[in-house]
Amino acid sequence: MSVTHVVVTVLAAAMAGFSAGSVFARAPWVVQPMAEYGVPGSWLPGLGTAKASGAVGLLVGLFVPAVGVAAGIGLVLYFAGAVVTVARARRYAHIPFPLLYAAPVVGALALGAA
């Protein structure tokens, strides 16, 4: 395991954790666009839990690699679903936001596989 892998993984976990915290806190800059995309408010606790679990899983993965891989794949699928949701809502200018969160997760997976 390289220093780069650890740094990118911690960054990915921090970003996913921040995103989860924003959902749990129902931050207006998160909740309002999600409502505009058609995401029901009742889904927010589950979506926040998925991101928080992914963040924790990435950190655990530094010690148990299989957990990190599973968490990374889960987060990549989560953010891919977010891209699809944003695209279905025809808010194409918003597509970079979930990709910004997905990028370090993809990097952590790639560095872990190397």
Secondary structure, 3 states (H helix, E strand, C coil): CCHHHHHHHHHHHHHHHHHHHHHHCCCHHHHHHHHHCCCCHHHHHHHHHHHHHHHHHHHHCCCCHHHHHHHHHHHHHHHHHHHHHHHHCCCHHHCHHHHHHHHHHHHHHHHHHC
